[in-house]
Amino acid sequence: MHALHPVTLTNRRAHARVALAALARLSLDGREATVQVCDLSMGGLGSGEPPAFEPGAQVDVELELDGERVRAPGEIVPRAGGFGVRFTCLDQRALTRILDAVSRSRA
């Protein structure tokens, strides 16, 4: 189980972010990278590591939330101090798991 905490920095993002200490596996054309996730929202995730793939790359994301694997496609986006992955299409299961994780941490 991963601890989730609200991110208190002011930002103009469309989705509320929560701090998350977890690993995500990103894959693209047979290449994989495991990265440390620092925050999560309904719109994507952030990492403080150097970009695993070029900005704009379309990747498959696998993230474990409360013991369940969540998979979603995403796009690598630049971000100060690291990179982000913007989710491009969340299926109902992924949407529900991420919404649960974000909602619990904001309560």
N, C-alpha and C positions, 0 to 999 in steps of 0.2 A: 504494500500500500504506500502511496506517495503522499507527502504532505503538500497541501495546496494553501497558499496564502494570497490575499489580495495584493496586487501591485499598486502602490500608492502614488507613483509618479503621474503627474497630469499629462494627458496626451489627447490627441484628437482622433483616436481610432474609432471605428464604427462598432467594435465589439469590446466588451470588458475583458481585461486580461487578468490572469491569476498566475502567481509564481508556481513553478512546478519543477521538482528535481526528478528527472527521469531521462531515460535514453530513448532515442528514436533511431530507427534504421531507415535510411533513405536509399532508394535504388533507382538506377537509370541505365538502360541498355546493358544489363549484366554487371554494372559497377555498383558497389554498395559502400556506404559510409555510415558508421554509427556515431551519432552526435549527442552531446549533452543538451537537453532542453532546459531553458530557464523560465519560459512562460508559455501559457496556452490560452487561446480564446476560441470562440466559434469560427473565427476567420482564419486561424492558423496558429503557428507556433514560432517561438523565437529561440535562438541559440547565441551564446556569446563567443562561440568558436569561429575561426576563419571559415568562409563559405566552403561547403563540401562540393558544390557544383557551381557552374557559372550562373549568374543572374538570368532569369528567364527560363532556365531548364525545367522541364516538366518531370517531376519525380513521383515515385510511389513512396508513401510514408507508412511506417508501421510503428505504433506507439502503444505501450502498455499502460492502461488506466485501471487501477483497482483489480489487478490480476487478469484483466481481459485485454486481448489484442485488438486495437482499433487500426483499421487501414483506410487510407484516403489518398487520392491523387492531389498533388499540389504543385506550386510554382515557386522556385527559389527567388527571393526578393532581397535586395540590399538592405542593410540595417546598420546603424552606427554600432561599432563594437562587435560585430558578428554578422549574422544573416537571419532571415526569416523564411518560412514556408507558408505561402497563402494557399489555403485549401481551395481547390477548384470545384470539387463536387463531393458532398458528404452524403453517403447513403443513410437510410433511416437509423440503422444500428449505430454507425459512427456518430451521427448527429445526436442521438440520445445519450451515448456514453460521454461525449464531450460536454454537452449541456448539463448533465448530471454533475460532472466534475467541477465545472465552472460555477454552477449554482450553489453547490455545497460549500465551496470556499468563500462565497460572497455572503453567506447567511450569518 
